[in-house]
Amino acid sequence: MIKNKKAQHEMVGFVLIVIIVSIIGLIFLVLFVNKSSNSQSDLMSNLLQATMYYTTDCYSTNNEPREVEVLITDCDKDSNKKCLDGRLVCDALDANLKKALDESLKPGKEFKNKAYNLSIYFRGITNRAPVRMISDINKGIFTNCGSVEGGSHIVTLGTYSSGVISVDLLVCKASEADSVKEASDGSFNE
């Protein structure tokens, strides 16, 4: 009888150890998953920040190419402002952003990035709601996303401005099942 109780105590102890190790494992798993999703958001924000310095094909009157961030502020200030070649600055902004994002994200239903949406808008400093839309660029279709990752960038307008320009990027990622299927077909493209 005493042997039986001792064996029961050992089994209870073993079960408790297994439960504790499982809980610790779950905590590490949750931390790891959260860390990887945050780094992806950081990746999208870093992509946006780098895109702000992308040299465009829109030249200023002193024959220098403008960067995307300059086109954004120019488009916000005066939507009728033109590039040296006669195109509207806002049209040049959209064309150059589409080119940069298409080259970077390679969106499409056969790729890991299925679609993206880029919204550029002026908003008040204390209010996140858009006051004035500057540009809204979409490519692909946001359906059956395995996940949606996003990033943002703020363009400051100066000391005396009543607001800032927000640049928000959302990317629809293929589901894991789509990625596995495409990889087995040989059609998956990183």
N, C-alpha and C positions, 0 to 999 in steps of 0.2 A: 504494500500500500504506500509506504514511504517512497519507494522507487518510482511509483506511478505519479505521485504528486511532484517529485523532483523533475521528472520528465515533462510534466505539464508546465511547470515554471520555466523550464528551458525553452519550451516551444513558444510560450507567451513572450519571453525575452527576445527570441529570434524574430517573431512576428513584429514586435515593436521596433527592432533594429531595421527590418525591411521597410516598414512604414516611414520611419525617420529618413532613411536614405532616399526613398521615393520622393518624399516632400522636398528634400534638398535638391534632388535632381530636377524636379518640376520648377523650383525657384530659379535654378540656373538656366533652364530652358526658356522660361519667360523672359529673363533678363537678356539672353542671347537673341531671341526673336525681336524684342523691343529695340535692341541695339542695332540690328541689321536694318529694321524699317526706318529708324532715325537716320542712319547713314545714307539710305536711299534718298530721303528728303533733303539731306545735306547735299547729296549729289545733284539733285535737281536745282537747288538754290545756287550751287557752285556753277552749274551750267548756265543759269540765268546771268549770274554775275560776269562770267566770261563773255557771254553774248553781248553784254552792254559795251564791251570794248571791241567788238567785231567791226572792222573797217568796211564801210558800205561803198556802193558805187554812186552815191549822191555827193557831188562836190559843192563846196560853198563858193561864194563869189570870189574868194581869193585862191580858187583852184586847189583846195585841199579837201581830201575825202573826209566825210563826217563819220563818226562812230555811231552805233545804234542809240546809245544814251542821248547823244546830242539831237538825233532825229526825233526821239521821243519828246524831248522838251520843246524842240522847234514845232513839232506837230501840235503839241498842247497849246503853245502860245498863239500860233497862227496857222490854221489848217489850210490856208491858201498860199503859204510860203512855198517857193519852188527851189528845186536843185538847179545847178548850172545848165543841165541839159533840158530844162523845161518841165520835168515831171514834178508833180506835187510831192512835197516832203513826206506826207502821210502815206502816199502810194509807194514811195521808195522804201519807207520804213516797213510796210507790210511785206513787200517783195523780198527785202533783205532778211527779215526775220524768218519768213517761210523757208528761204534757202538755208540759213544757218541751222534752224531746227530740224529740217528734213535731213541735212547732212549729219547732224549729231544724233538724232533719235531714230532715224530710218523707220518711220511709222508705216504700218500696213498690216493687214490681217495675217500675212504669212510671217511676220516678224514678232519679236518679243514685245515691242512697243506697238500696240495696235492703233492708238490714236493719241492726239494731244489737243489741248485747248490752252491758248495763251490770251490772257486778258490784261490790257493795260488801261488804267483809269486813274483819274484825279480823284482824290478823296481828302476830306478834312483831316487835320492832325489828330483830333480826338475821336473821330468817327470812322469806322472801317467800311462803311457803306459807300459805294461808288457815287460820286457827284456828277462826273462827266466821263463818258467812255471815250478813250482815245483810239484804241484798236482792239479787235477781237478776232483772233486767228484760230481756225480749227482745221484739223486734218484727221481723217479716219472717223470711225463711228465708235462711240462709247457704249458698247453693249458687250455683255459676257466678259467683263474685265475680271481677270484673276485677282487683281488689286489695282488701286489707283494711288499713284504717288504724286506728290506735289512739292513745289518750292515757290519761294517768292523773293522779290528784290524791291527795294525802295529807292526811288530816284528823288533826291531832295531838290527843292527849287530855290533855295536861298534862305537867308535869315528872316526876311520879312514876309515870307509866303504864308498863306493861311492853310496850306495843305501840302501833300506830297503826291507823287505818282507811284502807284502800286503796279507791279508787274507780277502776275500770278500764272504759274504753269501747272497744269494737271496732265498726267500721262496715264493712259489706260494700258496696263500690262496684261499680256496673255496669261491665261490660267495655266497652272502646272500641267494639266492634262493636255492642253494645246501644245505646250513646249515639248512634252514627251512625245506626242504624236508627230510633231514636226521634226523632231530630232531623229526619230526612227525612220521617217520618210527621207531623211537627208536634206530636207528643205529648210531646216532651222538655221537662221542666220544671226549670229551675235552682232 
